Amino acid sequence: MKKSVNTEKIFQHFEKYIHLSDTLKTELADRITLISFKKGALVHNADTICRKSYFIQKGLMRTYFIKDGKEITEYFSAENEWVNSPKSFMQQELDIYYIDTVEQAECFCLHVNDLVFLFEHFPEMERYARLSMGTVFGHFMERITSMRFTTAKEKYLHFCKTYHDIYHRIPLGMVSSYLGIAQETLSRIRADK
């Protein structure tokens, strides 16, 4: 028998964007599982196709790739956010991204096949995807602009603004990797702030 999962928090997230009918709530509840990860756990390996998306109930994760043996942080995800390897998840092919936990995490998990079912049977789920992805797209455009056209200090200030709720929870090495600056430079910038 499937263990009952308290879905109130994830339903609240969806209802920021769409109305959840009782039928959709039932279908979501039937397809969502609750999973826990220890700190430092590898949630997704770039050597595999990403088949699951995780809605973080508690904890912090980072998405990164490896270049010349070095981990390059792409972004961070925390409470009330979805995390997956986007291209791999949507296109069901290999991608470059790994996902690991910066802190112990508790997540709702949704398999790609279940998401496809929801999209096919509930048109409002497509609206949800479009509206929620608009926010993510805006964040990425800001990040690209920040990376290309700003100084190291401006990059850090943008990072603090973007991740204002969680930046104090992220290790400095991961922050410097995300910003593309040396950890020593980051320490100097933080000392001047």
RODO-2510 file (C-alpha; in nm, 4 decimals, decimal comma):
residues 193
     n   res          X          Y          Z
     1     m     0,0000     0,0000     0,0000
     2     k     0,1309     0,3465    -0,0956
     3     k     0,2272     0,5683     0,1960
     4     s     0,0116     0,8807     0,2249
     5     v     0,1974     1,2011     0,1442
     6     n     0,0986     1,5421     0,2850
     7     t     0,0541     1,7364    -0,0379
     8     e    -0,0715     2,0662     0,1063
     9     k     0,2549     2,2544     0,0444
    10     i     0,2901     2,1491    -0,3176
    11     f    -0,0789     2,2161    -0,3847
    12     q    -0,0275     2,5694    -0,2515
    13     h     0,2597     2,6118    -0,4977
    14     f     0,0470     2,5023    -0,7954
    15     e    -0,2415     2,7229    -0,6845
    16     k    -0,0227     3,0325    -0,7167
    17     y    -0,0535     2,9737    -1,0915
    18     i    -0,3679     2,7662    -1,1588
    19     h    -0,6866     2,6390    -0,9980
    20     l    -0,6544     2,2769    -0,8867
    21     s    -0,9749     2,0805    -0,9323
    22     d    -1,0396     1,7929    -0,6939
    23     t    -0,9696     1,5526    -0,9818
    24     l    -0,6328     1,7125    -1,0567
    25     k    -0,5448     1,7110    -0,6850
    26     t    -0,6206     1,3385    -0,6707
    27     e    -0,4116     1,2666    -0,9812
    28     l    -0,1206     1,4738    -0,8489
    29     a    -0,1351     1,3079    -0,5072
    30     d    -0,1339     0,9638    -0,6724
    31     r     0,1768     1,0477    -0,8752
    32     i     0,3884     1,2403    -0,6249
    33     t     0,6250     1,0616    -0,3890
    34     l     0,8236     1,2026    -0,0985
    35     i     1,1978     1,1414    -0,0975
    36     s     1,4818     1,2470     0,1324
    37     f     1,8468     1,3076     0,0443
    38     k     2,1422     1,3400     0,2790
    39     k     2,3738     1,6407     0,2547
    40     g     2,6203     1,5878    -0,0313
    41     a     2,4022     1,3290    -0,2074
    42     l     2,4171     1,3066    -0,5864
    43     v     2,0555     1,3559    -0,6945
    44     h     2,1173     1,3405    -1,0692
    45     n     2,4211     1,2141    -1,2604
    46     a     2,4942     1,3622    -1,6045
    47     d     2,5657     1,0085    -1,7273
    48     t     2,1931     0,9273    -1,7009
    49     i     1,8771     1,0715    -1,8531
    50     c     1,6867     1,2850    -1,6028
    51     r     1,3482     1,1181    -1,5491
    52     k     1,2467     1,2870    -1,2226
    53     s     1,1787     1,6419    -1,1153
    54     y     1,2023     1,7373    -0,7493
    55     f     1,0003     2,0022    -0,5674
    56     i     1,2077     2,0986    -0,2646
    57     q     1,0078     2,1035     0,0548
    58     k     1,3139     2,1527     0,2739
    59     g     1,6822     2,1900     0,1896
    60     l     1,9144     2,3287    -0,0750
    61     m     2,0489     2,1817    -0,4001
    62     r     2,2816     2,2967    -0,6722
    63     t     2,2991     2,2200    -1,0418
    64     y     2,6473     2,2082    -1,1923
    65     f     2,8600     2,0685    -1,4738
    66     i     3,2198     1,9538    -1,4849
    67     k     3,4749     2,1212    -1,7116
    68     d     3,8427     2,0211    -1,7117
    69     g     3,7825     1,8246    -1,3912
    70     k     3,6371     2,1308    -1,2151
    71     e     3,2792     2,1684    -1,0889
    72     i     3,1100     2,4782    -1,2340
    73     t     2,7944     2,5776    -1,0482
    74     e     2,5068     2,6822    -1,2742
    75     y     2,2349     2,7598    -1,0196
    76     f     2,0893     2,6848    -0,6765
    77     s     1,7418     2,5654    -0,5834
    78     a     1,5787     2,5769    -0,2406
    79     e     1,2411     2,5492    -0,0724
    80     n     0,9342     2,5773    -0,2983
    81     e     1,1334     2,5361    -0,6204
    82     w     1,1545     2,2570    -0,8748
    83     v     1,4912     2,1158    -0,9735
    84     n     1,5884     1,8822    -1,2550
    85     s     1,8261     1,8798    -1,5500
    86     p     1,5890     2,0784    -1,7751
    87     k     1,6986     1,9725    -2,1230
    88     s     1,7488     1,6104    -2,0192
    89     f     1,4132     1,6007    -1,8380
    90     m     1,2085     1,7603    -2,1159
    91     q     1,3803     1,5984    -2,4145
    92     q     1,4704     1,2680    -2,2461
    93     e     1,8314     1,2762    -2,3597
    94     l     2,1685     1,3099    -2,1881
    95     d     2,2804     1,6552    -2,0816
    96     i     2,5836     1,7996    -1,8998
    97     y     2,4236     1,8692    -1,5618
    98     y     2,4663     1,7069    -1,2239
    99     i     2,2514     1,7893    -0,9217
   100     d     2,3612     1,7436    -0,5619
   101     t     2,2459     1,8504    -0,2184
   102     v     2,4141     2,1380    -0,0367
   103     e     2,1996     2,0549     0,2665
   104     q     1,9891     1,7562     0,3634
   105     a     1,6731     1,7763     0,1518
   106     e     1,3140     1,6555     0,1551
   107     c     1,1452     1,6690    -0,1828
   108     f     0,8311     1,5783    -0,3657
   109     c     0,9265     1,3727    -0,6699
   110     l     0,7383     1,3620    -1,0002
   111     h     0,8395     1,1203    -1,2779
   112     v     0,8452     1,2548    -1,6339
   113     n     0,5827     0,9980    -1,7452
   114     d     0,3475     1,1240    -1,4748
   115     l     0,4047     1,4832    -1,5825
   116     v     0,3262     1,3892    -1,9437
   117     f     0,0031     1,2232    -1,8247
   118     l    -0,0952     1,5388    -1,6338
   119     f    -0,0209     1,7611    -1,9355
   120     e    -0,2277     1,5347    -2,1629
   121     h    -0,5290     1,5156    -1,9309
   122     f    -0,5317     1,8569    -1,7637
   123     p    -0,4839     2,1607    -1,9931
   124     e    -0,4348     2,3826    -1,6880
   125     m    -0,1070     2,2004    -1,6216
   126     e     0,0318     2,3414    -1,9462
   127     r    -0,0698     2,6876    -1,8237
   128     y     0,1097     2,6153    -1,4962
   129     a     0,4255     2,5134    -1,6846
   130     r     0,4169     2,8239    -1,9036
   131     l     0,3637     3,0656    -1,6143
   132     s     0,6127     2,9062    -1,3758
   133     m     0,8783     2,8713    -1,6471
   134     g     0,8403     3,2409    -1,7306
   135     t     0,9813     3,3202    -1,3873
   136     v     1,2737     3,0823    -1,4375
   137     f     1,3434     3,2218    -1,7858
   138     g     1,3537     3,5771    -1,6471
   139     h     1,6034     3,4670    -1,3830
   140     f     1,8306     3,3079    -1,6451
   141     m     1,8214     3,6185    -1,8675
   142     e     1,9253     3,8335    -1,5703
   143     r     2,2063     3,5890    -1,4933
   144     i     2,3375     3,5988    -1,8508
   145     t     2,3370     3,9786    -1,8486
   146     s     2,5113     3,9837    -1,5117
   147     m     2,7782     3,7365    -1,6241
   148     r     2,8539     3,9195    -1,9483
   149     f     2,8347     4,2866    -1,8609
   150     t     2,9192     4,3414    -1,4952
   151     t     3,2210     4,3591    -1,2675
   152     a     3,2987     4,0918    -1,0096
   153     k     3,1478     4,3074    -0,7345
   154     e     2,8311     4,3692    -0,9382
   155     k     2,8050     3,9938    -1,0050
   156     y     2,8225     3,9272    -0,6315
   157     l     2,5629     4,1941    -0,5507
   158     h     2,3330     4,0474    -0,8165
   159     f     2,3870     3,7013    -0,6651
   160     c     2,2947     3,8323    -0,3176
   161     k     1,9808     3,9954    -0,4578
   162     t     1,8779     3,6883    -0,6594
   163     y     1,9407     3,4447    -0,3741
   164     h     1,8597     3,6845    -0,0880
   165     d     1,6848     3,4121     0,1142
   166     i     1,9567     3,1483     0,0859
   167     y     2,2973     3,2982    -0,0052
   168     h     2,4168     3,2721     0,3553
   169     r     2,3578     2,8926     0,3373
   170     i     2,5838     2,8394     0,0349
   171     p     2,9577     2,7567     0,0790
   172     l     3,1957     3,0231    -0,0588
   173     g     3,3590     2,7832    -0,3050
   174     m     3,0225     2,7166    -0,4688
   175     v     2,9439     3,0889    -0,4785
   176     s     3,2770     3,1717    -0,6464
   177     s     3,2165     2,8894    -0,8966
   178     y     2,8683     3,0261    -0,9716
   179     l     3,0074     3,3776    -1,0198
   180     g     3,3077     3,2640    -1,2221
   181     i     3,5539     3,4453    -0,9959
   182     a     3,8374     3,3258    -0,7718
   183     q     3,7499     3,2554    -0,4090
   184     e     4,0148     3,5076    -0,2971
   185     t     3,8471     3,7785    -0,5094
   186     l     3,5112     3,6875    -0,3601
   187     s     3,6537     3,7123    -0,0068
   188     r     3,7877     4,0618    -0,0844
   189     i     3,4533     4,1723    -0,2280
   190     r     3,2669     4,0425     0,0755
   191     a     3,5104     4,2187     0,3096
   192     d     3,4480     4,5506     0,1264
   193     k     3,0691     4,5154     0,1279
***
